[in-house]
Amino acid sequence: MVTLLLLLCVLPGSGATVYSVFFDDRFGTIDNTTGSYTQIGTLPIGQAAGIGAVGDVLYVQSMQGELLTVDPVTGASTVVGNADLSTTSEIFAGGGNGLFEFDSQSNLYSINPGTGAATLIGPTGLPANNGGWDTSISDDGINLFVTAGGGGKIDELYEINTTTGLAVDLGSTGVSGIAGSAIVGDYLDLFRYNGGTNYIYSAPLGSTSFTAGPVLSVQIVDGGVTLTAGESFDIEAATPESSASVLLGLGLVILGLIGRVRHMRKAESRRRTKALR
């Protein structure tokens, strides 16, 4: 019984498959427990700005603002539309709260998943990033998490309000050369490039205590997402309640079995007592 309960507690912490895009348009998966990459296909776009997921649908946007849906199994893509911005898209992500992009002036836009059209939310207050280097974005279903650096500088971590567009500086990541990121469960994974040995760095959402994990087998990861990214990552509100319900159900079943065994033993004891009489 104890072993079963421990197993149920350990399973939610297992590793994840991260669907990823690269600046050179490769599409595939990264195992965030080993750092290994599996190629699925190559996308028919100029350069990838990032990847997002709404429910079980994967979306990729190009640096030129073109929005596509991508089949996670085959890599086949379908063009949805174009943001038609006067400035190019720099970074793109999406979750249960929608699809979002930064332009080269660090303005935040929402992207219509049905048409690809962009609607300005507002300036983030971050410096313009015309080069697009050392910048990543991920969506936790409520807010956006953005890293920004450049020129070999240590990347800073920001939380972006998707309603106002305003950025809050959460502090230094302690890492330079971050080209992409992904939210896995309640952790933010950062993908480093051009660092000799490139690691996946992880920290709890909202924290800047990043630690080096597995070595990446690839470089220039522009973005990553899990297919559960369309759900809310409000771990305190959702996951424990679900786990508690499972454990409660198991507890009731176990108590029922114990009660049944006791009842059977009492009945057998009464039968034997009558037989002796």
FILUM-851727 format. One record per residue: x negated, y negated, z negated of N, C-alpha, C in turn; residue in one letter. Coordinates in steps of 0.02 Angstrom, whole numbers, plus 50000, padded with zeros to 5 digits. Example, Ala and Ser with C-alpha at 12.3 -4.5 7.8 and 13.67 -1.06 7.14 Angstrom:
493405028449610493855022549610493405016549610A;493585011249646493165005349643493554999849606S;
This chain:
499585006150000500005000050000499574993750000M;499044993749958498604987949955498254986850022V;498044992250053497704991850118498154988750171T;498784990550171499254987850219499344980450211L;499404978050149499494970950136498864966950157L;498274969750145497664966350165497624965850241L;497834970950276497824971050349498264965550377L;498854964650348499314959450372499024952550361L;498624951650309498324945150296497734943650342C;497384948950364496794947950404496954946750478V;497474949850503497624949550575497694942450603L;498034937550568498094930850597497424927350607P;496894929550574496254926250581495814929150636G;496084933750676495674936850727495524931850784S;495044933750828494824929250881495354928050934G;495184923550980495664921651031495344921251100A;495764922151150495554921151220495734914051239T;495244910251260495334903151278495304902451354V;495854900351385495854899051457495494892451469Y;495014892551515494564886851522494464884751595S;494344878251604494154875651669493484872151663V;493144871651720492474868751722492464862951772F;491954858751764491894852951809491844855151882F;491544861051894491484863551963492074867851984D;492634867351947493274870451965493344877851952D;492864880851917492954887751897493524888151846R;493884893751848494424895051801494334902051773F;494374902751707494284909351677494424909151603G;494174914151567494294914551496493634914851457T;493644911951397493084912251351493324915851288I;492944920751267493074924151203492744920051149D;493144916851105492844912251057492494915851000N;492514922450998492144926150947491454928450972T;491374928751039490734931051067490404925851112T;490794921051137490534916051184490504918451256G;490734924551269490694927251337491244924351381S;491084923751446491544920851494491734925951547Y;492384925951566492624930251619492934926051674T;492664926451733492914922551790493564925451816Q;494064921051826494704923151856494774920451927I;494584914151937494644911252004494314904552008G;494384901252066494144894452078494724890252102T;494804884352073495384880152087495254875652147L;495764874252188495664870152249495734862752235P;495304860152191495324853052173494624850152176I;494564843452171493914840252172493494842052111G;493684839152054493364840951990493914841351937Q;493854846051892494374846951841494294841851786A;494864838951764494874834351708495044837851643A;495374843651647495554847251587496124852051599G;496324855451546496844860551550497304860051489I;497944861551500498434861451445498934867051454G;499314868251402499834873451406500464870951371A;501024871451406501674869951376502054876551377V;502164879351317502434886051313501934890951342G;502144894951391501684899751422501484897551492D;501544891151508501354888551574500704884651567V;500214886451608499574882951609499594877351660L;499334871451640499284865651685498554863451688Y;498324861651747497664858851757497734852351796V;497344847251777497344841051815496644839651841Q;496604837051901495964835251931495764828251909S;495134826451920494894819751905495244814551950M;495544816852004495904812452050496644812052034Q;496864815151978497544814551954498034819651980G;497794824652018498234829752044498394834951990E;499044836451982499264841251931499444847851963L;499204853451934499354860051960499574864651902L;499984869651919500104875151874499644880851896T;499404884851848498924890151863499164896751832V;499154901951873499334908651849498754911251806D;498884912851742498334914951698498034921751717P;498384925751757498134932351775497724932151839V;497994928751890497664928751956497264922451970T;497414916951936497094910551950497414906852007G;497944909652037498294906252091498614899852064A;498584894552104498834888052081499354885252128S;499784880952099500304877552138500274870152121T;500254865852172500234858652161500914856152138V;500924852352084501544849452057501634842452084V;501104838452082501144831552104500514827852085G;500534821152089499944817152075500144811352031N;499684809551984499814804051938499824797251973A;499484796852031499474790652071499244784552030D;498704785551993498434779951954497914776251994L;497844769851979497334765852014496634767551988S;496604770451929495964772751902496014780351892T;495444783651898495454790951896495564793651826T;495804799851824495884803351761495204805651736S;495084804951671494454807051642494524813551602E;495024813851560495144819751520495894821051516I;496084827451511496774829551514496894835351466F;497474835351433497654840851389498414840951381A;498674846251351499394846651341499574852151292G;500154851251261500424856051213501164855551208G;501454857751152502174857651143502464850651145G;502054845551135502294838651137502214835451205N;501974839251256501934836551323501234836851352G;501134833351409500494833051443500234825851439L;499564825251430499274818551420498604818051456F;498444811851475497784810551505497514803751484E;496854803251485496504796851477496284794751547F;496334788151562496024785751623495314783351606D;494964780651655494274778751644494194772751598S;494754769251583494744763551537494974765651467Q;495054772051456495274774851392495984772851373S;496414771951423497124771251411497444778151410N;497954778951368498294785351363498944785351404L;499044790651443499644791551484499974798151467Y;500624798351473500984804751472501084806851544S;501054813451556501124816251624501754820451628I;502174818951677502794822851687502604829751713N;502774835151677502584841851700502954844151762P;503504840751780503884842651839503674839051902G;503364833051895503184829051953502454827051954T;502114827251897501424825051893501354817551883G;501914813851883501894806551876501644804451807A;501284798851804500994796351742501394790351716A;501474790151650501794784451617501334781851562T;501174775451565500714772551516501014772551446L;500644775251398500834774851328500514768751296I;499864767851309499524761951282498784762951277G;498414757551262497694758051253497534761751188P;497004765751190496804769451129496364765251083T;496064760051111495594756051072494884758651077G;494784764051115494114766751125493774763251184L;493114763351185492764760151242492924763551307P;492884759851362492974762751428492434767951441A;492624773251477492144778651490492174780251565N;491864775951604491904776651677491544782851702N;491024785051666490654790951687490994797451669G;491374797351615491734803351594491294808451559G;490664806651543490224811551512490354812151437W;490194817951410490244819151338490924817051310D;491444819251343492124817551321492554823751326T;492934825151273493394830851275494044829051241S;494564832951256495224831651226495594838251217I;495944838751160496354844551145496994842251111S;497514846351118498184844551093498404849851043D;498594847650982498824852450931499584852950927D;499924849950976500654849950976500954843950942G;500534839950908500774833850875500334827950895I;499674828750886499194823450902498674826150951N;498274821650977497704823451019497064822650980L;496594827150991495924826550961495424825351017F;495054819851012494604817751065493894817151037V;493414819751074492714818451058492424813951112T;492004809251091491704804651139491004802851117A;490544802851165489854801151151489554797951213G;489034801051239488724798551300487994797151291G;487604798451343486894796751342486494800151287G;486674806251270486304809951219486494808051148G;487004803851139487214801751073487634807151039K;487654806950973488084811550935488814809750949I;489224814750962489924813550978490334811950916D;490784807250924491254805250871491914808950882E;492264810450828492924813750833493474808750817L;493984808550861494554804050852495204807950853Y;495694805450817496374808150821496804802850854E;497174804850906497564800150946498314801250934I;498664795950916499384796250908499704796250977N;500084801450993500364801951061500964797351072T;501214794151020501764789451027501504782351041T;500974780351006500704773651013500074773351056T;499714778951059499084779151094498484777151052G;498604774650992498054772050950497614777750923L;496964776450921496474781250898496274779850826A;496174785150788495904784650720495244788350719V;494714784950697494054787950695494004792650635D;493904799150648493854804050595493124805050572L;492644802550610491944803250591491524806850642G;490894807550627490424810650673490494818250672S;490444821250732490454828550737489784831550717T;489254827450720488584830050708488294833650767G;488644833550823488434837250883488434832550943V;487964833450989487944829551051488104833951110S;488274830951166488364834751228488994838951229G;489554836451202490184840151204490564838351267I;490664843351311491024842151374491744844551372A;491894849051326492574851851322492724854251252G;493364855351239493584857751174494224861751181S;494404865251128495024869151127495244870051055A;495894870051046496174871450980496374878750977I;496094882250928496234889350919496504890250849V;497154891650844497474892050778497444885250744G;497144885050685497084878650650496364876050650D;495984878150702495294875950710495204872350777Y;494724867650778494524864350839493844867050860L;493804869950920493184872550948492894867450997D;492254865950990491904861451036491414865451078L;491384863951143490954867551189490384862851210F;489774864651190489194860551205488884862451272R;488534857751303488174859151365487494855751363Y;487044857951406486394854751416485994854151351N;486064859251309485694858951246485204864551237G;484964867451291484524873251285484944879351269G;485064880551205485534885551183486184882051165T;486734883751198487364880351188487834884651146N;488094881751094488524885351048489244882851052Y;489694886951026490374884651011490354882250939I;490534875950928490554873150861491284872750838Y;491424874750776492114874950752492174871350685S;492774868450675492954865250611493704865350604A;493964865450542494694864850533494954858450564P;495564858650589495854852650620495834846650573L;495594841150598495544835050558494904834350520G;494494839650518493854839650483493284838450533S;492724835650508492134834950549491574839550525T;491744844550486491244849250461491154854950511S;490864853250568490764858150622490164862550608F;490244869050620489704873750612489614877650677T;488994879450692488844883050753489094890250749A;489434892450802489684899250806489304903150859G;489664906950901489324910850952489014906551007P;488514909451040488184906051096488624906651158V;488714900951193489094900951255488684903951311L;489004908051352488654911051409488714906651471S;489064900951466489184896451523489084889251501V;489054884751551488974877651537489504873451571Q;489574867351546490034862251573490764864751570I;490974866751511491684868551500492074862051492V;492504860451539492874854151537493464854351488D;493704860151473494264860651426494504867651418G;494844868951363495104875651351495754875351313G;496144880751319496784881051285496994888351277V;497354889751223497654896351216498374895851238T;498674901551255499364901451279499874900351224L;499634899751162500074897851107500014890351093T;499634886751135499534879651123500164875551131A;500664878451165501304874951172501714874951109G;501504878951059501864879150996501554874250947E;501934872450895501674868050844501144871650803S;500594868150789500064871150748500124868750676F;500734867350654500844865450585500804871750543D;500194873750526500074880250494500434880650427I;500404875350388500704875550321501454876550324E;501764873550376502494873850380502744880150413A;502344882950460502604888450500502314895250482A;501654895950485501344902450479501454905750411T;501324902250354501424905550291502144907750280P;502624903750303503314905650294503464912250329E;503194912850391503294919050429502954924850394S;502334923850370501974929050335502324930950271S;502574925850235502934927250173503554931450185A;503894929950242504494933750257504334941050270S;503764942150306503554949050320503384952650256V;502994949250212502794952450150503394953650104L;503874948950103504474949850063504854955850087L;504924956450154505284962150181504944968750162G;504274968850167503914974950147504014976450074L;504004971050033504094972049961504774975149945G;505294972649979505964975249967506014982549988L;505694984250044505694991250066505344995750015V;504754993349991504374997349943504764998149878I;505074992749854505474993149792506054998049801L;506364997849861506905002449875506685009649872G;506095011049900505825017849899505665020049828L;505365015449789505215017149719505845018749680I;506355014549691506995015749656507295022449676G;507245024149739507535030549763507165036449732R;506485035949728506095041349697506285042249624V;506345036549588506535036949517507225040249509R;507685038249553508355041149550508345048749561H;507945050949609507895058049624507575061849566M;507075058749533506765062049476507245062749417R;507635057549405508125057849351508645063249365K;508875063549427509375068649445509085075649436A;508455076649455508135083149448508065084949374E;507885079849332507815081049260508475083249229S;509025079849250509685081749222509875088749244R;509715090549306509885097149331509525102549292R;508875101349277508485106249240508745106949168R;508935101249139509195101449070509835105549067T;510275104749115510895108549117510745115949127K;510245117549168510075124549181509825127949117A;509435124349076509175127049014509725128348964L;510235124448966510785125448920511185131648939R;
